[in-house]
C-alpha cells in the first residue's frame, strides 16, 4: 500500500505502536487490508468522502483477533486475546458540533451498545475522536458547574 496507509504504518513502526484506532478514514467498505511495514488495518466506512473508523494492528496480533464488530461508520470494535487476557479495542468518531441531534444520539447509543456487550472482567481500550470542545463560549455550557467550585 502507498500513500496515507503506508505513512501511518511507518510512523507506527518508528514509534513502536502495536495497536492504533483511527478515525475519518474515508474508505468505503468493510475490510481488513495490509498497510505495509507489518501492519493490518481493519476498517468500516459507507462513504469515501466522510467518516469511517478503523483499528490498525501489528501483523503479529492479527491471529489473536477473535471478533470484529463493525457497527457503523462511526463505531467499531475488535476483540483480541493476548496472553490469556481479553482485550476489546473500540474506535469511535463522534459527530461534530454542527451535526443533527439525531446523528449525535445514534453515535452515543451505538457506543453504549458496544460497551454494554463487553463482558465484565474483559479489558477495554477506547480510541476516539469525540469532537469535544472546552472553554467559554460553548452554548452556555460553562454555566453548568458555576458556583459549585
Buried (B, 14 or more C-beta within 10 A) or exposed (E): BEEEBBBBBBEBBEEEBEBBBBBBBBBBEBEBBBBBBBBBBBBBBEEEEEBBBBBBBBEEBBEBBEEBBBBBBBBBBBBBBEEEEBBBBBBBBBBEEEEEEEEBEBBBEBBEEBBEEBEEEEEBBBBBBBBEEEEEEEEEEEEEEEEEE
